[in-house]
């Protein structure tokens, strides 16, 4: 454990130096040294609101140490308060993280608190972001979906139960049983994942998607609880981890009995692939919306840059439904043990296309991001209803993905012409046999919107095809 902590510390420091925070960091180092001789034991009861120095991303994508306020702390030393509770390498017991509560090292310089090691700095940084993400929940109508005090595991140990591979590293995950966010060791030489605010926002979205979509589907038997708890991530099977038994909710499995016929299996795989894709795609949208950085993942994992970047051209080409169908057919033909891995791989691929679509939509919408994010969550709630209706009324049907897009467009109050056109263009690959076009809404419904809202209508097959108007250039990202 000490070895892991030491290596995180050294790498963390080199990363901050590399990111141009040398000046601020030497202040941190000097402060810690200065106070080392005369610092008194940090009281366990010290809490309330404190000023703290944490590394934050600026609007050019660089990280710097900045002063922020951490609110409603019960214990500064444990970084426990209204927004978070931290554990060091915990276990999961009775649906909750358990083990040694985190104990940080902080020193006071004037009225400013500074962390004295990188793991304390990490906890303070995560606390600050959880505070801000909770504020975002209120703006997007997600308050109350999850418990406000988020459990977080630092230096989580997730071990292959067969002992055939090393503990999981270089990732973060949302764990369904405890609903905790887990951060494992980071061994790359870039920005540590636990400091990366975009990756935190990505995982935070999973913590919203679980109660909003997956949990009700599990409760109604659409997804199996047992299989949901069989976790596979990056080739690791995380069943009986030595220190932590983890359940990655994002790996929720469809109910997939061994002896079902091929059509039933294909339908289950279709639904599971879709849920995986939209969960991962929208998690990336949250990461981008929170940071303004379309390449937030690459800051910590540069190898993911090309496949996961959201900074692509504004014209979106969805994976055609036929392509999803062929992926589903391919997976259905594989042995059971290989299916989850391919669903994960294709899920990320399809998810990235959706993430690029929604980023583009936000930019073309001319609306505050929070308004569009709120509609995304409303659309997920509608999708969950649709899936449950299929299950109870027409269980041999498959959820039609184009409805997700059409419904999203339909529930917008004010849809700009450009945003509407983006949906129409995207529908061309999802539903090539149907023509759609954008129409101005007759009545003026806008309240200070400054533009005429548009809605999508289906064009009768005999009519002339939709005009191929040039897409207006995307509105500059205001990050
Ligand atoms: Zn994810």
Boltz pocket constraint, residues with backbone or C-beta under 6 A from the ligand:
constraints:
  - pocket:
      binder: B
      contacts: [[A, 202], [A, 203], [A, 206], [A, 250], [A, 279], [A, 280], [A, 283]]
      max_distance: 6.0
